[in-house]
């Protein structure tokens, strides 16, 4: 067994940690952590992070954030997200090798 996938997913965080030193306040650091978590979660769930964030920023002002069903529909693993948020599916084939 190996943990290559886990190590690859935290590599951008390790590289960026010097940037996090410039979060002047605890609220700024918390905001940075939330955004980073959202972006990495989108990547892990096969979403285009930019498109996913745009979708969230368009939807969140118009929904009841206390409604668990609504929040579940906006999560990166939700099947109800629009197709333009999803990465194209590529097939790995061994043809021609």
Buried (B, 14 or more C-beta within 10 A) or exposed (E): EEEEEEEEBEEEEEEEEEEEEEBEEEEEBEEBEEEBEBBBBBBEBEBBBEBBBEBBEEBEEEEEEEEEEBBEBBEBEEEEBEEEBBEEEEEEEEEEE
